[in-house]
């Protein structure tokens, strides 16, 4: 064991996980999922995976075994296992700071207009107007209202005009499209990572997991390659879909039709970061 507590294998894996989690963490921050929420989610997920994937003799692992596997305190293990819906309820009910502020703005009489809608707020309250800073401070004194305002302006949650802050309608809209995109994020990326994990652990026959990578290309070349990828990727998916439909119609009523598959095609492009090597 090295001085920092990692074997060479763990160090390589930690580096890989750090890289693959960066875009996910960016998404979580952008959508208001705080670190404490994510920490609780990961703690429960560690316990769930250890319980379901590391059983001995078809028996669920004991709290002690899960402690050895995960390093999570036994008290937390017992609490979470006794409340199997704990993490789901925590994520849904533990509203982010932004959600709490919006909820108060939308319901407290002092912040509503004559129609009962969220009113325009001045940055600071005066005798005639409620204040945004007072609203934020009523929810949390751990963050400066200015920081919240700057972030909300960036996300288009509020608008600022003549020193008055208005809550935009977008703050209330449930984005069906986003839910659908999140669904495919979960399923597509889950299967992609599961394929990689299968190949690393060598548990089953290696699965297809390939990519083409080039750096130091012009924007024109990137666009040409993207057009090729769009065309050929769609052709491949359509071909496989037509064949899969035939197999599905023939197999769906058979007792042994218990398998599933997913083939994904993805494209990503970005400007090279001067502070990173091309392969990053």
C-alpha distance (Angstrom), angle and dihedral (degrees) to the residues before:
residue distance angle dihedral
X1 . . .
X2 3.78 . .
X3 3.77 123.7 .
X4 3.80 93.4 -96.7
X5 3.80 91.4 55.1
X6 3.80 98.0 -105.7
X7 3.77 130.9 113.5
X8 3.79 115.7 -140.0
X9 3.81 89.0 -100.5
X10 3.80 92.5 51.3
X11 3.80 91.6 45.8
X12 3.82 91.5 53.4
X13 3.79 91.2 46.7
X14 3.80 92.7 47.3
X15 3.80 90.3 52.5
X16 3.80 90.6 50.6
X17 3.82 93.8 46.9
X18 3.80 91.0 48.1
X19 3.78 90.2 55.3
X20 3.80 96.6 45.4
X21 3.83 91.9 46.9
X22 3.80 96.2 53.7
X23 3.82 96.2 83.8
X24 3.81 89.9 42.4
X25 3.81 92.3 52.7
X26 3.79 89.3 48.0
X27 3.82 89.4 54.1
X28 3.81 92.5 47.6
X29 3.81 92.6 50.8
X30 3.80 91.3 45.8
X31 3.82 91.0 53.1
X32 3.79 96.7 44.1
X33 3.80 101.4 -104.2
X34 3.80 103.5 147.3
X35 3.79 126.9 -147.1
X36 3.85 93.4 -109.0
X37 3.82 89.2 54.9
X38 3.80 91.6 47.7
X39 3.81 91.2 45.4
X40 3.81 91.5 54.0
X41 3.79 90.3 46.0
X42 3.81 92.1 52.4
X43 3.79 92.6 45.7
X44 3.80 91.6 54.5
X45 3.80 91.1 43.1
X46 3.81 92.4 52.1
X47 3.80 88.7 53.1
X48 3.80 93.1 45.9
X49 3.81 94.1 49.7
X50 3.81 93.0 44.6
X51 3.81 89.8 49.6
X52 3.80 96.5 47.0
X53 3.81 102.1 34.0
X54 3.81 104.5 35.1
X55 3.79 104.4 49.0
X56 3.78 122.4 144.3
X57 3.81 121.3 -139.6
X58 3.81 90.0 -7.8
X59 3.80 90.2 -62.8
X60 3.76 123.6 124.5
X61 3.81 111.6 -107.1
X62 3.78 116.7 -101.2
X63 3.80 121.4 -115.9
X64 3.80 88.0 -103.6
X65 3.78 92.7 54.2
X66 3.80 91.8 48.3
X67 3.82 88.2 50.2
X68 3.82 89.2 54.7
X69 3.81 91.8 46.7
X70 3.80 98.2 44.9
X71 3.80 108.9 19.0
X72 3.82 89.6 -130.1
X73 3.80 115.0 144.4
X74 3.81 114.2 -97.5
X75 3.80 91.8 -125.3
X76 3.81 90.5 57.7
X77 3.80 91.1 45.6
X78 3.79 92.4 52.6
X79 3.79 93.0 45.1
X80 3.79 94.4 49.2
X81 3.81 95.2 43.2
X82 3.79 90.9 50.4
X83 3.81 89.2 51.8
X84 3.77 103.8 44.7
X85 3.81 91.8 173.8
X86 3.81 92.7 48.5
X87 3.77 99.1 106.2
X88 3.79 94.8 43.5
X89 3.76 91.1 51.9
X90 3.80 92.3 44.5
X91 3.79 93.1 53.1
X92 3.79 92.9 46.7
X93 3.79 99.1 39.6
X94 3.79 101.6 35.1
X95 3.77 94.9 79.7
X96 3.75 118.4 -158.3
X97 3.76 120.1 -107.9
X98 3.80 90.3 -101.9
X99 3.79 92.2 52.9
X100 3.80 91.2 50.1
X101 3.81 92.0 51.2
X102 3.81 92.1 47.7
X103 3.81 90.9 47.5
X104 3.80 91.3 53.4
X105 3.80 92.0 44.6
X106 3.81 88.9 51.9
X107 3.80 97.8 47.7
X108 3.80 113.5 26.1
X109 3.85 112.1 94.6
X110 3.80 94.1 -135.1
X111 3.82 90.7 61.2
X112 3.83 98.2 44.8
X113 3.79 128.2 92.1
X114 3.81 126.2 -132.3
X115 3.84 90.1 -81.1
X116 3.78 92.7 53.9
X117 3.80 92.4 -107.8
X118 3.83 125.9 126.8
X119 3.79 103.5 -76.7
X120 3.78 131.3 -141.0
X121 3.80 111.4 -87.4
X122 3.76 129.7 -153.6
X123 3.77 116.4 -134.9
X124 3.79 87.4 -111.6
X125 3.79 125.4 23.9
X126 3.77 121.3 -110.8
X127 3.80 133.2 177.6
X128 3.80 92.5 -76.7
X129 3.80 104.5 31.9
X130 3.77 137.3 50.1
X131 3.80 115.4 -123.6
X132 3.80 132.0 -124.4
X133 3.81 92.8 -145.3
X134 3.79 90.7 53.9
X135 3.81 90.4 49.1
X136 3.80 92.8 53.1
X137 3.82 92.8 43.9
X138 3.80 90.4 51.9
X139 3.81 88.2 62.5
X140 3.81 101.5 35.9
X141 3.77 136.8 -2.5
X142 3.80 91.8 -169.6
X143 3.79 94.9 83.6
X144 3.79 130.6 47.6
X145 3.83 115.3 -114.3
X146 3.81 88.5 -132.2
X147 3.81 90.1 63.3
X148 3.81 91.6 50.5
X149 3.80 91.5 47.7
X150 3.80 93.8 50.1
X151 3.80 91.7 49.4
X152 3.81 93.3 46.4
X153 3.79 91.3 50.0
X154 3.79 88.9 52.0
X155 3.81 91.4 50.5
X156 3.83 91.9 43.7
X157 3.81 91.1 -121.4
X158 3.82 89.9 130.1
X159 3.77 137.9 18.6
X160 3.79 127.4 -143.7
X161 3.80 123.0 -146.5
X162 3.81 130.6 157.7
X163 3.81 90.5 -9.6
X164 3.83 91.1 -56.5
X165 3.80 121.8 118.3
X166 3.82 118.6 -147.9
X167 3.79 127.4 -168.0
X168 3.81 109.6 -125.9
X169 3.79 122.2 -132.8
X170 3.82 89.2 -120.0
X171 3.80 88.3 73.0
X172 3.82 89.2 69.2
X173 3.78 101.5 39.2
X174 3.80 118.5 105.8
X175 3.78 103.5 -139.1
X176 3.80 106.7 -138.1
X177 3.79 90.7 -177.3
X178 3.79 91.0 54.7
X179 3.81 90.9 51.2
X180 3.79 90.1 52.8
X181 3.79 91.8 48.3
X182 3.81 90.5 48.6
X183 3.81 89.0 51.3
X184 3.79 92.2 55.3
X185 3.80 91.3 42.2
X186 3.80 88.6 58.3
X187 3.79 97.4 44.5
X188 3.80 100.7 36.9
X189 3.79 97.0 43.9
X190 3.83 92.0 40.7
X191 3.79 91.1 57.6
X192 3.80 92.7 43.1
X193 3.80 92.1 52.7
X194 3.82 91.3 41.6
X195 3.79 88.7 55.4
X196 3.81 90.8 51.3
X197 3.82 92.0 47.1
X198 3.81 90.9 49.9
X199 3.79 90.2 53.1
X200 3.81 93.9 46.6
X201 3.80 94.5 47.4
X202 3.81 93.4 40.1
X203 3.80 91.8 -139.7
X204 3.80 95.7 143.5
X205 3.78 138.9 4.5
X206 3.83 109.3 -49.4
X207 3.80 113.3 -91.7
X208 3.78 127.4 -140.3
X209 3.82 109.0 -88.1
X210 3.77 113.7 151.3
X211 3.78 138.6 142.4
X212 3.80 140.6 178.4
X213 3.81 116.9 -129.8
X214 3.81 131.4 -173.2
X215 3.79 131.5 161.1
X216 3.82 134.9 -170.8
X217 3.80 93.3 50.4
X218 3.80 128.6 144.1
X219 3.80 121.1 -112.7
X220 3.79 89.1 -112.7
X221 3.79 91.9 55.6
X222 3.80 91.0 46.3
X223 3.81 90.8 53.5
X224 3.81 92.3 49.7
X225 3.80 91.7 49.9
X226 3.80 90.4 47.1
X227 3.80 91.2 54.2
X228 3.80 89.9 51.5
X229 3.81 90.9 48.1
X230 3.81 92.0 49.1
X231 3.80 92.9 50.5
X232 3.80 99.6 41.7
X233 3.80 93.7 37.9
X234 3.81 91.1 54.4
X235 3.79 91.0 46.2
X236 3.79 90.9 53.4
X237 3.80 93.9 47.2
X238 3.79 92.7 47.2
X239 3.80 91.7 48.6
X240 3.78 92.3 50.2
X241 3.80 91.9 44.1
X242 3.83 92.3 54.6
X243 3.79 91.3 50.4
X244 3.81 93.3 43.6
X245 3.81 91.5 53.8
X246 3.80 90.1 56.0
X247 3.81 91.6 49.5
X248 3.80 91.3 45.8
X249 3.80 93.4 52.7
X250 3.80 89.8 49.6
X251 3.83 96.5 43.2
X252 3.82 107.5 34.6
X253 3.81 96.4 93.2
X254 3.82 95.8 42.8
X255 3.80 118.1 107.3
X256 3.80 93.0 -132.8
X257 3.83 93.6 52.8
X258 3.82 91.5 110.2
X259 3.80 102.7 124.4
X260 3.79 133.7 94.3
X261 3.80 135.4 -165.8
X262 3.78 141.1 -168.9
X263 3.79 129.9 -166.5
X264 3.76 115.1 -168.1
X265 3.78 132.8 -169.2
X266 3.79 119.3 -164.1
X267 3.76 138.5 174.3
X268 3.79 129.3 -160.8
X269 3.78 131.4 177.7
X270 3.79 133.5 172.8
X271 3.76 142.5 158.8
X272 3.79 113.5 -87.2
X273 3.80 112.3 -103.8
X274 3.79 110.3 -128.9
X275 3.81 89.5 -145.0
X276 3.80 93.9 55.3
X277 3.76 134.4 64.8
X278 3.85 115.9 -107.9
X279 3.83 93.0 -106.4
X280 3.79 90.8 60.5
